[in-house]
Amino acid sequence: MKKTLKLISLFLTPYLFVLFSQTALSQSLKPQDQYEIIESTKLNEIISSNQKQKKVIILYVSSPFCPYCKKLEEEILTPMLKSGDYTDKALLRKFTIDSKQSITNFQGKSQYPKSLMNQYQVKVTPTLLFLDAKGNQLSEAIIGYSNDEFFWYYLDMAIEKSNQQLKKLAIGSAL
């Protein structure tokens, strides 16, 4: 009986080792990072100056102490990234309003977050700003979040309006 148990454990141990290491390896290789919202402190580097902008920048203004920000991320922003449906329509970046460190604004100048938010008249979080590469607003901001009932509709409309504005600006600058 002891011999049988030893033989079983002798053959079973490597099998279990391979099984668990494969599972751990496959989990570590999942592209989870591509679904994380990138935080930006150098706003002028979101789209390099020599790259022609083809989609709106959604600047997601958040606070680490904001429960509605976490809810917005879980119910809207992360699924938005995961879906892939917005890859060609919008570039999402996160901006933390509570930071005490200065940031680089769209013009390449150092500025404190509160000052920048005063410029965009952001008073609460979460707020979604729809901007071009120079930091100009392309459509009205979406302020606050409670649930996803109509939020997707308003988000899609703001993205569409912003991208139409970008096209108009591109046509105007080409003339």
N, C-alpha and C positions, 0 to 999 in steps of 0.2 A: 504494500500500500504506500509506504514512504517512497519507494522507488518510483512508483507511478506518479505521485505528486511532484517529485523532483523533475521527472521527465516532462510533465505538463508545464511546470513553472519554467523549465529550461527553454521550451519552445514558445511558451506564451509570453514571456518577458520581452523578447525582441519584437514580437508582433505588436504588443501594446506600446512599446517604445516608438516604433515606426508610426503607428496609428496616431498617437498623441503628438508626435513631433510634426507630422503632416498637417494636423488640424491647427496647431499653433502657428506653423509657417504660413498656411493659407490665410489665417486671420491677420497676421502681421503684414501681409502683402496687399491687403484691401486698400483701395485708393480713398481712404477716408479724408485725407487732407484736402482733396479737391472739392469737398463739400463744406469746408469751413469758410466762413466769411473772413476775407482778408482785411485786417485793420491797417489803416493808412494814417501816417503822421506827416508824410511828405506828399501833399496833395498835388503838387506840380509834377510829380513823377508817375501819377496814375496813368496818364497817357503821355508818352514822350512827345516833345514839341515837334519833332520831324515826322511823326506818324499821323496820318490823316484819320481823324475821328469819324467812325461810322456808326457808333451807337452811343446812347446816353450813359452818363455816369450816374448811378444811383448812390448817393452818399447817405448811408444809414447812420443817423445820429443816435447814439445810445448812451446808457449809463449802466455801470455794473450793479447799481442798486435798484434798477428799474425792473419790476416783475413783468410788466407788459412788453419790455424789450426781449426778455427771454422767451415769452410766449410768441411774439412776432417771429423770432428766429426759428423756433420749433415748428410753428404752424404754417409759416409762409416762406421765409427767406431760405432756409435749408432745403425744403422741398422744391423751391424754385431752382436752386442750384442743381439738385439731384435730377430734376426732370430733363435738363438739357434744352428745354424749350426756349430759354431766354439767352442762351449763349451768344446768338447773333443780334440780339436786341438791346442788351444792357450789360453794363459792367458794374457789379456791386462791390462797394467798399464800405467798411465800417469806420466810424469816427467816434471816439469816446469823449464826451463833452466834459467829464469831470477831471480830466488830466490837468496836472499843474505844470507840465512841461510844455514849452512852446512847440508849435508845429510849423511846417513850411506851407504857406498858403499856395493857391493856384498861380500866383504871380512870382513865386520863389522867395517870398519874404517871410521872415520869422514873425509869428503871431501867436497869441495865447488862444486856446480853444474858446473861452467865453467871448472874447472879442470877435472871433470868426462867427460864432453863433449869433451874436448881436447883429452882425452884418446881414445874415440870412433870416433874422427875426425868429430864430428858434427859441421857444420858451419851455417846451416840454419834450420829453423823450417817451417813446420813440418818434422820430420824425424821418421821413424819407425825402431827400432833396434830389431833384432831377436836373443835372448840370451838364454843361459842355466842358471841354478841356481847359477853358479859361476860367471856369467857375461861375459862368453866367447861368441863371436859372432858366430852364426851358419850359417848364410847366409848374403849376402850383404844387407845393409840398403836400405830402400826405402826413397829417399830424395825428399821433396817437394810434392805439390799437386795442380793440376789445375782443373781437372774434373774426373768423374768416368769412362770415356770411356774405358781405359785399366787397370785402377787401380786395379779392382777386380782380374783380371788375374795375375798381378804381385804380389799382396798380397797372393793369393792362392798358387802361385809357391814358394814364399819365405817361407810360413808356411810349405808346403810339404817338401821342401828341408831341412828346420830346423829340422822338426820332424824325417826325415830320418837320419840326423846327430846325433840326440839324441839316436836313436835306435842303430846306429853304436857304439857310445860311451858306451852305456849300455852293448852291446855285448862284446866290448873290455875290459871293466872293470870286466866282469863276468869271463873272461878267466884266 
